[in-house]
Amino acid sequence: MIALRSPFPYFGSKSAAAPLIWAALGNPANMVDPCAGSCAIHWRRPLPGKIVTLNDAFGAISNFLRAVQHDPTAVAEDASWPVDECMMHARHRWLVDKMDDVFVERLMTEPDFYDAEVAGWWCWGQSIWIGAGWCSPTFESEGRKRPAIGGNGWKGRTGSARTSVGLFRSRLPHLIGPNN
């Protein structure tokens, strides 16, 4: 298998450690990742696993994975946007408001709930935001400032929306059905 990158960067990612992790673990039949974040070690897994449990307390990650499973084209289209400082701030505030307790509660109580627009916008911003704090409601309330943006968003990480869907399908086939 080709070692792929996550479609979005994640502060604190284990991608650099992935080869060491898989060398130490081999190919376990059941893998539980308690802090999945960008799922970086799973994108770099050399052999497919039978059972993989991804955990992360941040609802945006669960929403992203569900949206990719159900509508990867919409997620890829919503994530394809040029780097734009004003849009980044607008989307950050909109997403912080959108991903409130009600949104997270729906993720925890409705197994089929997802929002492809939230997933795409979150992925886009995660790809251009510097450091931690993207979509964190406490980031600005703590008085922290974010440096100027850099990077080139979704397209610089995985190519076109069609290519992104193909990568999702090849790496996470259990998440994406054949018709998406």
C-alpha positions in Angstrom: 0.0 0.0 0.0 1.1 3.5 -0.7 1.6 5.7 2.4 -0.8 8.6 2.0 -1.2 11.9 3.8 -4.3 12.9 5.6 -6.5 15.3 3.5 -5.9 17.9 6.3 -3.0 18.6 8.6 -3.5 18.3 12.3 -1.5 19.9 15.1 0.1 17.1 17.1 -0.3 14.6 14.2 1.5 11.2 14.6 2.3 10.9 10.9 6.0 11.1 11.4 5.8 8.3 14.0 3.6 6.1 11.8 6.4 3.9 10.4 7.7 3.3 14.0 4.2 2.6 15.3 3.4 0.0 12.5 6.9 -1.6 12.9 6.2 -2.0 16.6 2.6 -3.2 16.3 2.7 -5.2 13.1 -0.8 -5.6 11.7 -3.1 -5.9 14.6 -6.6 -7.3 13.9 -8.2 -4.8 16.2 -6.7 -1.2 16.5 -8.1 1.5 18.8 -6.7 5.0 18.3 -7.7 7.0 21.4 -6.7 10.4 19.9 -7.2 10.0 16.2 -7.0 13.6 15.1 -6.2 13.5 11.4 -6.1 9.7 11.5 -2.5 10.1 10.2 -1.2 6.7 11.3 -4.1 5.0 9.5 -3.5 6.8 6.2 0.1 5.5 6.5 -0.9 2.0 7.6 1.0 -0.5 5.4 -1.7 -3.2 5.5 -5.5 -2.8 5.9 -6.8 -3.6 9.4 -9.8 -5.7 10.1 -11.2 -3.6 12.9 -10.2 0.1 13.5 -11.8 2.3 16.2 -11.1 6.0 15.8 -11.7 8.2 18.8 -11.4 11.9 19.2 -13.4 14.2 21.4 -13.7 16.9 18.7 -17.0 16.5 16.8 -15.6 18.0 13.6 -13.5 14.9 13.0 -16.5 12.5 13.4 -18.6 14.8 11.1 -15.8 14.8 8.5 -15.6 11.0 8.4 -19.3 10.6 8.2 -19.7 13.2 5.5 -16.9 11.6 3.5 -18.6 8.3 3.8 -22.0 9.5 2.7 -21.1 12.4 0.3 -17.4 12.6 -0.5 -17.9 14.7 -3.6 -19.8 17.4 -1.7 -17.1 17.4 1.0 -14.3 17.7 -1.6 -16.2 20.5 -3.4 -16.8 22.5 -0.2 -13.1 22.0 0.8 -11.9 23.4 -2.6 -11.4 27.1 -2.1 -8.4 29.4 -2.5 -6.5 30.6 0.6 -8.4 33.7 1.7 -7.8 35.4 5.0 -11.2 37.1 5.2 -13.0 33.9 4.3 -11.0 31.9 6.8 -12.0 34.2 9.6 -15.6 34.2 8.5 -15.7 30.4 8.2 -13.9 30.0 11.5 -16.6 32.0 13.3 -19.4 30.4 11.4 -18.1 26.9 12.2 -17.6 27.7 15.9 -21.2 28.8 16.1 -22.5 25.9 14.0 -20.6 23.2 15.9 -22.3 24.0 19.2 -23.6 21.6 21.8 -26.7 20.8 19.7 -24.5 19.8 16.7 -22.3 17.6 18.9 -25.3 16.1 20.6 -26.8 15.1 17.1 -23.5 13.5 16.2 -23.7 11.5 19.4 -27.3 10.5 19.2 -28.0 10.2 15.4 -25.7 7.7 13.7 -26.6 9.0 10.2 -26.3 12.7 11.0 -23.6 14.7 9.2 -23.2 18.0 7.5 -21.0 17.9 4.3 -20.7 21.7 4.1 -19.4 21.8 7.7 -17.0 19.0 6.9 -15.6 20.6 3.7 -15.2 24.1 5.3 -13.6 22.6 8.4 -11.2 20.6 6.3 -10.4 23.7 4.2 -9.6 25.8 7.2 -7.7 23.0 9.0 -5.5 22.9 5.9 -4.6 26.6 6.0 -4.8 27.4 9.8 -1.4 27.6 11.5 -1.1 25.6 14.8 -3.9 24.5 17.1 -7.2 26.3 17.6 -9.1 25.9 14.3 -12.8 25.9 15.2 -12.0 25.9 18.9 -14.5 28.2 20.7 -12.0 28.8 23.4 -9.2 29.9 21.1 -10.3 33.5 20.7 -11.9 33.7 24.2 -8.5 32.9 25.6 -7.1 36.0 23.8 -4.8 34.0 21.6 -3.9 35.4 18.2 -3.3 33.4 15.0 -0.4 34.2 12.7 -1.0 35.0 9.1 -2.2 32.1 6.9 -0.1 30.0 4.6 -0.4 26.8 2.7 -2.6 26.0 -0.3 -5.7 24.3 1.2 -7.2 21.0 0.1 -6.1 21.0 -3.5 -2.4 21.2 -2.5 -2.8 18.2 -0.3 -4.7 15.7 -2.5 -5.4 17.2 -5.9 -8.9 17.7 -7.4 -12.2 16.8 -5.8 -12.3 13.6 -8.0 -8.8 12.6 -6.9 -9.7 13.2 -3.2 -12.8 10.9 -3.5 -10.5 8.2 -5.1 -8.0 8.5 -2.2 -10.8 8.2 0.4 -12.2 5.2 -1.4 -8.8 3.5 -1.7 -7.7 4.2 1.9 -10.9 3.9 3.8 -13.1 1.6 1.7 -15.3 0.7 4.6 -16.3 4.3 4.9 -17.2 5.0 1.2 -19.7 3.0 -0.7 -19.2 2.2 -4.4 -21.7 4.8 -5.6 -20.0 7.9 -4.0 
